[in-house]
Amino acid sequence: MLTLVIFAAANFANAQRANHNPPANINQSFQKDYPEAGNASWSHSNNEWHANFNDKSAQDRGEMVAHYDQSGHHIDSHVPYARQDVPGPVYNSARKRYQDDNLHFTRVEHPTKGDFFEVRGSVHGKTRTSYYDEQGRERNYDDRH
């Protein structure tokens, strides 16, 4: 019985370690996309790898999360934004949609669809998410994370 418990604990520890170390192809893609990134903290869910890191490039975007699929393709990156850094048209469009001023802004950087903003807010007591381009026009996006 003790042997089974030790074996189960060892398997659990290995699974946890594996969940924080991406395969080589994903790590190579990340290093190519963000060569000046600080140390990334990795997680794995929904068949995607997520790298949390600080951008130390010339753009200095600060804290970010980059998402990769199983084959190492960059899905998108998310950069949290403070209210004062959000373009006025994005903020104004979001205020028209949401009931309160407790809004959360994230800039989504997509390799093929361009950059846009994700806004989370409350509508009738439920958290909702919408997406806007920099001119404040709503757009569709299927964010699977």
N, C-alpha and C positions, 0 to 999 in steps of 0.2 A: 504494500500500500504506500509506504514512504517513497519507494522508487517511482511510482506513478505520479505522486505529488511533485517530486523533484523534476521529473521529465516534463510535466505540464508547465511548471514554472519556467523551465529553460526554454521551452517552445514559445511561451508568452513573451519572454524577454527578447528572444530572437525576432519575433514578429514586431515588437515595438521598435527595435533597432532598425529593422528593414523598412518600417513605416516612416523613418526619418532620414533615410539615405536613398536618394533617387538612383535609378539605373544610370549607367555611364552616358547613354545617349541623351538623356534629359539634362544631366549636369553639364554636358558639353554644349547643348543648345543654350542653356542659361548663361554659361560663361561667354559664349559668343555674343549673346544679346546684351549682357550686362558685364563687360569685362572689368569695370571698376567698382562693382558691387561690394558692399561689406559682406561679412559672413552671413550666409543665408541659413535660415531655419526652415527645414522642409517638413511638409505633411502630405499625406496621400488620402484622397477621398473621391468617391464617384468616378473612379478610373482616371483621375487627374492628379498631377503633382502641383503643389503650391509652395512657392519660395517666398518667405517673408524676409526682407532685407532693407538696408539703407542704401539709397542710390548715392554714390559718391562721384558721379560723373560731372561733367561741366554743367549739366542741367540741374544737378543737386536737388532732385525732387523729394528727397527725404525718405520717409518710411513708405515702402511699397509692397505689393504682393503680385508676383508674376505667376501665371497659370499655364501649365503645359499638359498636353495629352500624352498618352502612353508611348507614342512614337517620337516624342520630343518636339512636336510642333508647338510653337508659342500661340496660345489661345488669346490671351490679353493680359494686361497689367492694370492694377487698381492703385490709385494714389489718393489717399484721404486729403480733402481740401477744407480749409477753414472758411467760414462764411465770407470774410472780407476778401478772400482771394478768388471767389467765384465771380465770373462775368455777370454784370447787371442783368442782361436779358435772361440768363439761366435762372437767377434768383427770382426775378419778377414772374416768370412763367410758373415756377414751382410754388410761389406764394398764392397764385390764383387757384392752383389745384388742391393744396393742402390747407387744413383748418388752422394749424398753429405754426408758430415760428420755430418749432423744434425740428429743424430739418438737418439731415446728414448728407453731405456732398462728397462724392468720389469721382475723380476723373478717371475714365476708362480709356486706356490706350490700346487700340486694336491694330494689329499689323496690316490688315487689309481694309477695314471699315473706317479708319481714321479715329480721331479722338472725340469723346463726348462725355457728358456728365450723367452720373447715376444719382438720383435724389430719392432719399427715403423720408417719408413723412407719414402723418396720420390722416385718414379719411374715415369719419364716423367711428372713431375708436380703433380702427384696424390699421396696421402698418402696411403701407403700399410703397411700391418702387416705380419710378418713371425715369425716362432717359431724355436728355435734351442736347442738341448741338449748341455750339457757342453763341448762336443767335437766339437761343431760347425756343427753338422749334422742337416739338416733341418728335421722338423717333422710336422705332421698334428695335429691341435687342433681346435676344434670348440668352440671358445670363444664367448659365447652368451651375455656377458655384454657389 
